[in-house]
Amino acid sequence: MNVRVFGLVLAALLVIGCNGDNGNGSDGGGTPCADSYCSSRETCVNDSVCVAVPQKPANACAEKAGEDNIYEAIGDADLACHNSELCTQDSDCPQDASGAQLTCRGGFCGTAAPQGPATVTFRGCVDAFGIGDTTHQMRVALYRANQDPQGASSWDVATTEDQAHCEYWGAFELTDVPTNTPLILKSYDDQGDFVVTYKYNLILWADLAQDEGGTFVFDTKSTVSDPRTGQDVPLHPWRGYAISQTTYDIILLAAGITELPDTHGAIAGTVRDCDYQELQNATCGFVDEPRVLTYMSNAESPRPDKALSGTNVNGMYAAMDIPEGSHRVSCLAQDASGAEVMLGEYDVKVFPHGVTILSMDWYPGVE
């Protein structure tokens, strides 16, 4: 075991103790919510999911200059693309910076399908979380959201080495990928060095594609002009995501999970505001409570932090030891005036010993 891995294991052992606490502080009874009840310290979102009430207004955060994966709050979060009350029609929803009307879908305001190419070439990097393994010797596969990501895919390629543009070296390219369509991006390898990850809520918005000599490209190595924000934004949130088995084992240990049942997995992700900036003080909840719901420390290799009741400056949450199958997730934040803002509600699947990645920013108003 090298020095860095030993240090990570030691750090994990030091923070053991957050097992068995889902972070909601349930006191039993309370407000009816679907087939359950929310505690007095929770909000029932869309009559579906109990979510802990955020304790502080949300901050927008950014990576510190010259410090990898170390974030700091930079001001009030922009939550204008979300609704505080459930919408019933499009007119209940705000407009984006370009004046486009957001669409009401299932009570939440989201982005309608923008104009642009129907298909693109999807390029990008595969970033590694935690211990910095390189990702140029693995595979990525792409699925529509209604497909089984454990099956075969017509988009399935080996990553290639790109040290110039990808921090962890792994790059991929997929052609004829549909825009404005919910997708799942799977990262995996055949040697078992990485946990299989399934990245949900991946939508290649047509108006973020760039015309490269007649070929439209959605390149996650790039920064583009985004009409939703009126500013240039990097496309990093659309990249592939990989978690080494060593890192995953350390995180489970840090959460007090010494043995994961064969049919259980995890859900994790990053919550961002309407400017794609990491969101501090957001809270998340699940219809079926995980054994552990935790938020992550602000460190180069983040770990569960029992002291946190909402997302840290890196916007990260993790729900671990969840049975395989379908699960519903919702998150809340508090705006600068103190009003609760619903960040969305998503149905995703958990796979045995896999990690489902569900990150949130603009809610998708498309099926």
N, C-alpha and C positions, 0 to 999 in steps of 0.2 A: 504494500500500500504506500503510494507516494505521500509526500508531506501535505500537499493540498487536500487530497482525499481524506487523510487522517484528521486534518483540521476541520473539514466539513462534518465528519462523523462526530468529532468532539463537540462541535457547535450544536449538532442535532441532539446529542445527549443532554446538553445543558438546558435545552428548551422543552424537553419532554414534560408533559403535564397538561397539554391541551387536548388530551383524548377525552371522548365522551361528552364534549360540550359543543353544541351546534352553533353557539354564538347568539341564539335568539333569546336566551334567558327566560324560557317559557315558565309561567307560573300556573299553568293548567286553566281550563275554562276560558271564558272571555268571549270574543266576537266570533260568531259562526263564520266559517270560511270553507266553502265546498263541503267536503265530508269531515272536516276537522274544526278546530277552534283556534283562534289566535290569542296569544296572551295580551295583557294590558300594555306590553312593551312592543307590540307588533302591529302592523297594518295589513289588512287583507286586501291584496292587490287583485282587482278584476274578479272578485269572488272566487279566487282560485288558489293563491299562494300567500302564506304568511311570511312577511318580511319584517325584520327588526327595524324599528323607527330610527332613522339617522339621527345622531346626536349633535352634529355640527353642520353648518353650511358646507357645501362641496367646494373644493379647491381644484383649479386646473394646475397641472404639474408638468414639469419637463426635466429631461436628463441634464444633470450639471455638466458644464463644459469641462471636458478633459477627464471625466469620471464615468467609466462604463457602468451602466445599470444603477447609478446612484441618482435619485430624483429629488426635486425640491418643489414646493408650492410656489406658484408665480402669480396667483391672483384668483378672483372668483371664477368658478367654472361657468362656461356657456352651456346652459341647459334649454335654450330657446327652441330647439327642435323637438322637444318632448312636451307632453301635456300633463297638467296636474290632475285634471278630472278626466274620466273616461269619455272619449269622443263617441258620437253616434252618427256623425256625417262629416264630410270633408271640410265643411265651413267651420267646424269646431277646431280645426287644426291651424297652426301657424304656417307662414310661408318661409322658404329658405332665402338666402341672401340674393338670389337671382330673381326672386318674386314668384317662384314656382310654388303652387299649393301642395302642401303635404296631404297625404291620403289617410283616411281613417280606416284601419283594419283591425277588427277584433277589439275595439276600444282604445287602440293606441295609434298615435299619429306617426306616419312613416313616409319614406321617400317613394314616390311613384316612379314608374319606369321612365328614365330620361331618354332623350333622343340620342342616337348614335348608332354605331355598327351593331349588327345582330350577333356577330361572332368576332373573336379576337385571338391573337397569339398571346398566351399567358406565360410570362417569364418571371422568374424570381429566384430568391435565395431561400434556403432552409436554415433558419436560425435555431441554435441549440440553447436550451434553458439549463442553467446550473453549471455543472462542470463542463468546461468548454471543449467537448468532443467535436471533431470535424464531421461534416455531414455530406461529404462528397462520395461516400461509398454506401449509399442507401437508395431507397426508391420513394417516389411519390405517385399517388393515384388520385384521380378526381372523379367525383360522382355527383349526379343531381341529388337534391336533398330527399327525394322520394325513393331513391335507390338504396340497396343494402351495401354499405361500404365494406362489408366483409367478403363480398363477391368479386367477380372479375369486372374490370373497367376497360373501356376503349381508350382511356387516357391513363397510361401506366408507364412511367419511364424511370430509368436509373438517373440519379443526380450526376452532374459533371463537376469538375473542379474549376472554380473561378475565384482565385485568391484576390484578384484585383477589385472585385465588387461585392463579394460575400464574406462577411467576417468569419464565418465558420466553413467557408470554401464551397459548400454544396449549392449547386444551382440547378434549375430545371427549366424546361420549355415544353408547353403543351399547345397544340394548334386546334383551331376551330372550336374554341370554347365559347359557349353562349354567354352573352351579357344579360344583366338585369334578371338573373336567375339564381335562386338559392342553391349553393353547391356545398359539397363536403370535400375537403382536401385531406387525404390520408398520407402520413409519413411512416415508413416502416423499413426494416431491414431483415435479411434472411439469417443473420448471425445471432440475433437476440441482444445486440449491444444497446438497442434503443427500444423503449416502450412504443407500442403502436399508438399513434395519436390521430384523432379524428377531428378536424377543425370545421366546426359548423359556422353558420351565419357568414359565409363567404359569398359575396355578391360582387361581380365585376361590373360596376356601374358603367354604362356605355359612354357617358360624357367624360369619364376619366381616361378613356383610351386615347392613345396618341397615333397619329397617322405617320408611318415611316415609309414614305415612297409608295403609297397605295396599299400598304398592309397595316391594319390597325393592331396596335400592340398595347397590352396592359402589363407594364413592366414594374414589378415591385422594387426594383433597384432605383426607380426614378422619383422625382418630385414633379407634381403636375399642378395646374391651375384648377381649383375645385369650385364650380359655380355654387355649391351648397354653402360654402364658407366665404367665398369672395377672396380667397387667398391661396397661395401656393402651399400644398401639403405633400409630405412624403407618403409613399404607398407602402410603408413598412407593415401596417396592420394586415395587409393581404398576403404576407409572406407565409411560407411553410414553417412548421413548428416541430421541433424534435426534442425529446427528453431522454437522456441516457438512462439505462437501467440503474446505474449506480446512483445518479441524482434522485431518481424516483424512490429507491430504497431508503435513502437518507431522509427524504421528505416524509415518507411514511413513518420512519422511526421518530422523527421530530414531532410528529403528530400523535405519538403514542401507539401506533399500529404496528405490532410486531409480526402479525400474520394476517394476510389478506385472503379471504375466501376465494376459491377458484372462479366463482361466478361474479365477483365484484370488481368494480373499477372506480374511476374518479371523473369529476368535472372540474375544470379550472379555466381561468381566463383573465383578461384585462378589461376594466371598465374605463371608457374614455368619454369626454364631453363632445359637444357638437363641433369643436375645432380639432378633434382627434387627439386631444391632450389627455394624459392620464388623469384619472378622477379620484381624488382623495375624499374619504368619508362617505362613500356609497356603501349600501348594505344589500345583501342578496339572500334569497330564500328559495326553498324547494318544497314541492308538494309532499314528496317522500323524503323525510329528513335524513341526511347522511349521518354516518357515525361521527364525523368531524367536519365542521364548517369553520374555516379559518381564513385569516387575511395574512399577507406575507410581509416580512421585514424588508426594510429599505437597505439592501446590501447587494454586492456584486453577484452573489449567489443567494437569492432570497429564500427564507425558511419560514415555516409557520410561526406566528407571533401571538401568543395567548392574550397579551395585553390589549390587542386591537379589537374594537367592536365594529369597525368598518374598514374599508380599503385604506391602505397606506398611500404615500405619495406616488407609488408605482402602479396603483390602481388594481392590484392583483388579489384575486380570491381563489380558494381551493376547497372543494367538497370531496371528501375521501371516504372510501369504504361504502360504496353505493351498489346495490344489486343491479345486475344487468337488466336492460329493458328500457322502456320509455320513461322520461322524467321531464317535469316542467320546472322552469327556472324563471325568476323575476328579480329585478333589482330596483332599488329606490335611491334617490339622493334628495338633498335639501338645497333649494336655491338661496341666493343671497338674502332674500326677504324672509326666509324661514319656512316657505311652503314646500311640502313634499312633492317630488316630481317622479313620475313613473318612467323608468328607463326602458321598459319593454318586458315581454313575456315570451318565452321560447320553449318549444318542445324539442328535445334532443334524445339521443339514445346513449346508453352506457354499455360498454363491451367488456368482457372478462379480461382483467389485467391490462386494460387499455385506459387511455386518458382522452376524454372528450374535451376539446378546447372550444369554449363559448365565450367570445369577447363581444363587448357591446359598445356601440357608439350611436350612429343614426339607425333608427328602427326601420326595417325594410317594409315598405307598403306594397310589396309584390309577393305573390304566392310562389 
